Structure formats: C-alpha cells, structure tokens
C-alpha cells in the first residue's frame, strides 16, 4: 500500500477575486490548494508539492488548516499572481489577468514520493511541461486537470488553445478532468458525453467533465452523471479542483457511481462557503443523505 493516496503537483496562486457586485477578496488559491483541502479533509492521506516564491508565500502555512496534508514546498523565483473578475452571479463568466507565473516544474526537482495517484494540477500551460506526464506514469496512476495544458498566459491575459500533444500523451492518463468548455476545445464537440467518448478513444482511461448542472464520468463502457445540488454559489472558486480530488481519491476504494456521488455532494457542499473545503467526511455523508 502506498504511503499517500495522492500527490498533488501544482503552484499555489496569489489570487485577487472580484465578484460581479464589486466585492474584492485577496486569497491564496490554485488547483493544488483546493484539491489538497478536499482530499485531506475527506480522510485521504495527501501530499502536496506546491511551488511559489517562498519569500512571498509561506507554503506550509497555506495548508496548515488541512492538518492531514504533508507539504513538500518548492521555491520559484516568481509566483503565479492573478486577478479574476467575475461578471455574473453564477460565476460562469470571468476575465482573468496574470501578473507573473512560476518557473516550470522540472522532473529532477520532484521528490521520490510514494503515492497511488500523482495528480497534476497546474494553472497554465508551461507550469507542468509535457515530459512530466510520462515521468509521473512511471511512479503512479496519473490524474491531470487539462487546464494546465490549455490555458496560456498571453499579454497579461489568459487564453485557451488546444493541446497539440494530446494524442501522444493521453494514453498515459488514468484520470482526465476537463470542464465543458475545455472538452469542446479538445474535441470540437459540444455534447459532453460525445466529447468524453472521443477523449477515451484518444487514450485517457477515465474522463470526468464538470458542468454547472452536473458532473459526468465515462470509463469506456458507460456514461455516468450526477447533479450539482448546491443551495448557493458563494464558494464557486475551486469547484472543479474539489470535484476531481474528491473523485479520484474515492476511486481508490469505491466504484464509479459511489465515487461520483460522493464527489458531487462534496463540491455541492463546498460551493456553499467561500474558500477551500474545511469540513469533514461526516459533513459530506450528511449532505449525501439529505440531498441525494
């Protein structure tokens, strides 16, 4: 048995979030941050390999409220610094600007950490280079949030481009996460189920696609869906990260329908409160019983 259920690799971001009503919040963020809290606080042994300018960000302190997380901090001469302006109450439309990005991860700086899953959770293209995927596959099952291959920082803004090497590298991927828009960029298909089938044909073994109404999973045999039932969206930031971390860690011991229901209940509950998930597994179980 591995020492950790998952190792999450990705930079910690210094975020400024401006809501549609002008409310402004400065916060630590990033996929590794939201994923780490979600995995650890639902009972999974979790390691994180966050990267930032450690003179500006105390990486150990950032994860201190999630006591089950083991932090392996990496220094970068620059941090990922971003501003998100949300235009609608559902936070589905936003404009992102980026002041700086991290120095890319290098395979030689990754410690030899024994985990069942290596979860690649970067924020923009170049953070986690393509060579990290086969490298990770030599150590563990690979999970990747495809935003780290599609989102490019150009002229201070964030734009999306297709992943040129997707057909070469998707066969290394055990768990692939996209949102509906990213799935369309990758496949050209607006139907989420058809997009998932195409991504499977290109080599990913299990595809999870998030949408504001539901979460979809495809494993090459069956399409599974589960509805989002959040009562409000005040904690919308980190939705996809929470879902994916919850799902892949549950899949170590549960079948797809069980893991999907748990992850969807987890993110529905998380979205009702700003910030990362700081509840417990018992909280998620109670939410499941009430709403699912």
C-alpha positions in Angstrom: 0.0 0.0 0.0 1.3 3.5 -0.9 2.3 5.9 1.8 -0.1 8.5 0.3 -3.4 8.2 -1.6 -2.4 11.1 -3.8 0.4 13.5 -4.5 -0.8 16.8 -5.9 1.6 18.8 -8.0 0.9 22.4 -8.8 1.6 26.0 -7.9 0.0 28.0 -5.2 -1.5 31.2 -6.6 -1.8 34.6 -5.1 -5.3 35.5 -6.2 -7.4 38.7 -6.2 -11.0 37.8 -6.8 -13.5 40.5 -7.8 -17.2 39.4 -7.6 -19.9 40.6 -10.0 -21.0 43.0 -7.3 -17.5 44.5 -6.8 -16.7 42.6 -3.7 -12.9 42.1 -3.7 -11.0 39.3 -1.8 -7.3 38.6 -1.7 -6.5 35.0 -1.1 -4.2 32.1 -1.6 -5.5 29.8 -4.4 -4.7 27.4 -7.1 -5.7 23.9 -8.0 -3.2 22.3 -5.6 -4.7 24.3 -2.8 -8.4 23.5 -3.3 -7.6 19.9 -4.3 -5.4 19.4 -1.2 -8.0 20.5 1.2 -10.7 18.5 -0.5 -8.7 15.2 -0.5 -7.3 15.6 3.0 -10.4 16.8 4.8 -12.4 13.8 3.5 -9.9 11.4 5.1 -7.3 10.7 2.4 -3.6 10.6 3.0 -2.5 13.6 0.9 0.9 15.0 -0.1 1.2 18.3 -2.0 4.2 19.7 -4.0 3.3 23.4 -4.2 5.5 25.9 -5.9 5.8 29.6 -5.3 8.2 32.4 -4.4 8.7 31.2 -0.8 9.8 34.7 0.2 6.3 35.9 -0.6 4.2 32.8 0.3 4.5 30.5 3.3 3.5 27.3 1.7 3.4 25.2 4.9 1.2 27.9 6.5 -1.1 27.9 3.5 -2.0 24.3 4.1 -2.0 24.4 7.9 -5.8 24.4 8.2 -5.8 21.0 6.5 -3.8 19.0 9.1 -3.8 15.8 7.1 -1.7 17.3 4.3 2.0 16.7 4.1 3.7 19.7 2.3 6.8 19.4 0.2 7.4 23.0 -0.7 9.3 24.1 -3.8 10.8 27.5 -4.3 10.4 29.5 -7.5 11.9 32.9 -8.2 8.4 34.1 -9.2 4.9 33.2 -8.2 1.6 32.8 -10.0 -0.1 36.1 -9.4 -3.6 36.6 -10.9 -6.8 38.6 -10.8 -10.2 37.1 -11.6 -13.2 39.4 -12.3 -16.5 37.5 -12.3 -19.2 39.0 -14.5 -22.3 37.1 -13.4 -23.8 35.8 -10.1 -23.2 32.1 -11.1 -19.5 32.9 -11.7 -19.6 31.1 -15.1 -18.1 34.1 -16.9 -14.9 35.7 -15.7 -11.9 37.7 -17.0 -8.5 36.6 -15.7 -5.3 38.7 -15.8 -1.9 37.3 -14.8 1.0 39.4 -13.5 3.5 36.6 -13.2 3.9 32.8 -13.4 6.1 30.3 -11.7 9.3 28.7 -13.0 8.1 25.4 -14.6 8.3 22.2 -12.7 11.3 20.0 -13.6 11.3 16.3 -13.2 14.6 16.4 -11.3 13.2 18.5 -8.6 10.3 16.2 -7.8 11.0 14.1 -4.7 10.5 10.3 -4.8 7.1 10.3 -3.1 5.2 7.0 -2.8 1.6 7.8 -3.8 -1.1 5.8 -5.6 -2.0 8.7 -7.7 0.1 11.6 -9.0 -2.4 14.5 -9.6 -1.0 17.1 -12.0 -2.8 20.3 -11.0 -1.1 23.3 -12.8 -2.8 26.5 -13.7 -1.4 27.4 -17.1 0.5 25.9 -20.0 4.2 25.6 -19.3 3.8 25.1 -15.5 3.9 21.4 -15.8 5.7 20.5 -19.0 4.6 17.6 -21.2 7.5 15.4 -20.1 6.1 15.4 -16.6 3.3 13.1 -17.7 5.3 10.0 -18.7 7.6 10.7 -15.8 4.6 10.6 -13.4 3.3 7.5 -15.1 6.4 5.7 -14.1 5.6 6.3 -10.5 1.8 6.1 -10.1 -1.5 6.4 -11.8 -1.7 9.8 -13.5 -4.5 12.2 -12.9 -4.4 15.5 -14.8 -6.6 18.6 -14.9 -6.3 19.6 -18.5 -6.5 23.3 -17.8 -2.7 23.1 -17.2 -2.3 22.3 -20.9 -5.0 24.5 -22.4 -4.7 27.9 -20.6 -1.9 30.1 -21.9 -0.8 33.4 -20.5 -0.5 36.0 -23.3 -0.2 39.7 -22.9 -1.2 39.6 -19.3 -4.4 37.7 -20.0 -5.5 34.1 -20.1 -6.4 32.5 -23.4 -7.2 28.9 -24.4 -5.5 26.8 -27.1 -5.8 23.2 -27.9 -3.2 20.8 -26.5 -1.0 19.9 -29.5 0.4 16.7 -27.9 -2.9 15.3 -26.6 -3.0 12.2 -28.7 0.6 11.4 -27.8 0.2 11.9 -24.1 -3.4 11.0 -23.2 -2.6 7.3 -23.2 -0.5 7.9 -20.1 -3.5 9.4 -18.2 -5.6 7.3 -15.9 -7.9 10.1 -14.8 -8.6 13.2 -17.0 -10.6 16.2 -15.8 -12.0 18.9 -18.1 -14.9 21.3 -17.8 -17.5 21.6 -20.6 -15.7 24.4 -22.4 -12.3 22.6 -22.2 -13.8 19.4 -23.5 -15.1 21.3 -26.6 -11.7 22.9 -27.2 -10.0 19.5 -27.1 -12.5 17.6 -29.2 -14.6 20.2 -31.1 -17.7 18.6 -29.7 -20.4 20.4 -27.6 -22.1 17.2 -26.4 -20.3 16.3 -23.2 -20.9 12.6 -23.5 -19.6 12.5 -27.1 -16.6 14.6 -26.0 -15.8 12.1 -23.2 -16.0 9.2 -25.7 -13.6 10.9 -28.0 -11.1 11.6 -25.2 -11.4 7.9 -24.3 -10.6 6.9 -27.9 -7.5 9.1 -27.7 -6.3 7.1 -24.7 -7.5 8.6 -21.4 -8.9 5.7 -19.3 -11.5 7.6 -17.2 -12.8 11.0 -18.1 -14.5 13.4 -15.7 -16.3 16.5 -17.2 -17.7 19.2 -14.9 -20.6 21.5 -15.8 -22.6 23.9 -13.6 -25.5 21.5 -13.6 -23.8 18.1 -13.2 -20.6 16.0 -13.2 -20.1 13.4 -15.9 -17.8 10.4 -15.9 -17.0 8.0 -18.7 -14.9 4.8 -18.5 -15.1 3.4 -22.0 -18.3 1.5 -21.2 -20.9 3.7 -19.6 -21.7 7.4 -19.1 -22.4 8.3 -15.5 -23.8 11.6 -14.4 -24.7 13.2 -11.0 -26.4 16.6 -10.5 -25.0 19.5 -8.6 -27.3 20.5 -5.7 -25.6 23.5 -4.1 -28.0 25.8 -2.4 -25.9 28.8 -3.3 -22.7 29.6 -5.2 -20.8 31.8 -2.8 -17.9 29.3 -2.9 -17.8 28.8 -6.6 -14.0 29.2 -6.9 -12.3 25.9 -6.7 -15.3 23.9 -7.9 -13.5 21.7 -10.4 -10.5 21.1 -8.2 -12.6 19.9 -5.3 -14.7 17.6 -7.5 -11.7 16.0 -9.2 -9.7 15.5 -6.0 -12.7 14.1 -4.2 -13.5 11.7 -7.1 -10.0 10.3 -7.8 -9.2 9.6 -4.2 -12.6 7.9 -3.6 -11.9 5.8 -6.7 -9.1 4.1 -4.9 -11.7 2.1 -2.9 -15.1 2.8 -4.5 -16.8 2.1 -7.8 -17.6 4.9 -10.2 -21.2 5.6 -9.2 -20.3 5.7 -5.5 -17.2 7.9 -6.1 -19.1 10.3 -8.4 -22.0 10.7 -5.9 -19.5 11.5 -3.1 -17.5 14.0 -5.2 -20.6 15.7 -6.4 -22.1 16.0 -2.9 -18.6 17.2 -1.7 -18.5 20.0 -4.3 -22.1 21.0 -3.8 -21.4 21.4 -0.1 -18.1 23.2 -0.7 -19.7 25.7 -3.1 -22.0 27.0 -0.3 -19.0 28.5 1.5 -16.1 30.6 0.1 -12.6 29.1 0.3 -11.4 25.5 0.2 -13.4 22.7 1.8 -12.7 22.7 5.5 -15.5 20.4 6.6 -15.3 16.7 7.3 -16.2 13.4 5.7 -19.2 13.2 8.1 -20.4 16.5 6.7 -20.3 15.1 3.2 -22.1 12.0 4.3 -24.8 14.0 6.0 -25.2 16.1 2.8 -25.5 12.9 0.7 -28.3 11.6 2.9 -30.2 14.9 2.8 -29.9 15.8 -0.9 -29.0 12.6 -2.8 
